[in-house]
Structure formats: C-alpha cells, structure tokens
C-alpha cells in the first residue's frame, strides 16, 4: 500500500497562504513521487474561545479549496461539523474528515458516508483504538467509498495529550489505512489565553514512532510561519521542514 500524506494549514486564512502551501506540496510530489493530499478547514467550529478565528465559512471556503484543486491538481481533504455540510463538501473534496470530538455522531458519519467519498475518522481523545470499530461500521454500512482512521492522542489529565501507539496496531485490525496525526498529537489543550498550546519539537519523533508501529499514512498541518498562524499556531510544522520529514518516512 502506498504511504498516504495529508498536509496543509489548519484553517483557510487567505488565498495567498493556500497558494504558498499548495505550490510547495506540488514541488514535493514531483521530487519524491508522492501524492500529498491538501488539507485546510473552512470553519474551525471547535475553537476554545468564541472570539477565535474560525475561517471563511462553507461557501467561500469551498470555492477557495476548489480553486486549489483546479490550479494545482491536488486532492483535497476538509472536515465537517454538521451533517448538512457533507453534500456540498463532497462536490469539491476527495476526502471528508470527521473531527475527533465528533467521531461518534451517527448522523454526521452517515451523511459523510452517503456521499460515497472516502471518510477519514479521527479517533476521539476519549476512545481507544479498538473502540473505533463502531464508527467505522456506521460509515461502512452507510456506503462510504473507503474508511480511514487517524490517531491523534488521548487526554492525559486536563491539559495534555499522550499517544498510545498500540492504538495504531489495534486500528489496523479494523481498516487497512491508519494515519498518524503528527501535529495535533503534540497539542497541549490547556487553553492558554483562550488558545490551545502545543510543542512542534515533537512532530518528527511522533511521526517516526508511528512508522515503527505500522502507520500507513501521516497527517501534518503546515504553515510557512506557524507562530503567526490563526489556529494551532503552537503545533503546526514549518512548511520548509515538510520535505525532509517525508523523506525520512519514505
């Protein structure tokens, strides 16, 4: 099975940012023979604070993602938070992602699956790898084209995450595609000044450890200047480090 890579900014901030990141992904694909899937969110509906930046919204966001697809020829992944979003998102995106907090929401899973698109379900911070059998069954029975699972860590107390890499092997018993979310797994969701913290120093070792446990794909949020990012600034990987990390994982 070909290793899957998903990369892009956490949230759609501007057309210029999308162009910068997409251009880099195309360059890496040409150099390394990969097919990196472009990821960005049109709406970050689960931000800590009411006043946090959420993105351009569904209509404008999908148009911007469609522009990336048309201009750069990249496959597109984005996440949905409500069942009604599945149909319009499926008209643009190749993969529909279910956020970790929402992975047990039956209506959301069914709506995404009924589009016939690939559905990537992120494992909740409160579930084990084995527990993901049931969200997968919902999506498969509703007609998903393919179902992937993504590991992103489990809650450790109130302000930290820990990754139990055994979850990767357990989820491989459920589906053949298990992706390691290398950037969200280094979050520290302790709401510092109304924002989630994190430490991007651990992105590379998280990825390499996941490879040792058999991960078949890797998800990394990237940004040319991550500390200036409007969401997940602390844990996004610097865009110029992506190629080197992918080389290691290949």
Buried (B, 14 or more C-beta within 10 A) or exposed (E): EEBBBBBBBBBBBEEEBBBBBBEBBBEBBEEBEBEBBBBBBBBBBBBBEEEBBBBBEBEEBBEBBBBBBEEBEBBBBBBBBBBEBBEBBBEBBBBBBBBBBBBBBEEBBBBBBBBEBBBBBBBBBEBBBEBBBBBBEBBBEBEBBBBBBBBBBBEEEEBBBEBEBEBBEBBBEBBEBBBBBBBBBBBBBBEEEEBBBBEBEBBBEBBBBBBEBEBBBBBBBBBBEBEEBBBBBBBBBBBEBBBEBBEEBE
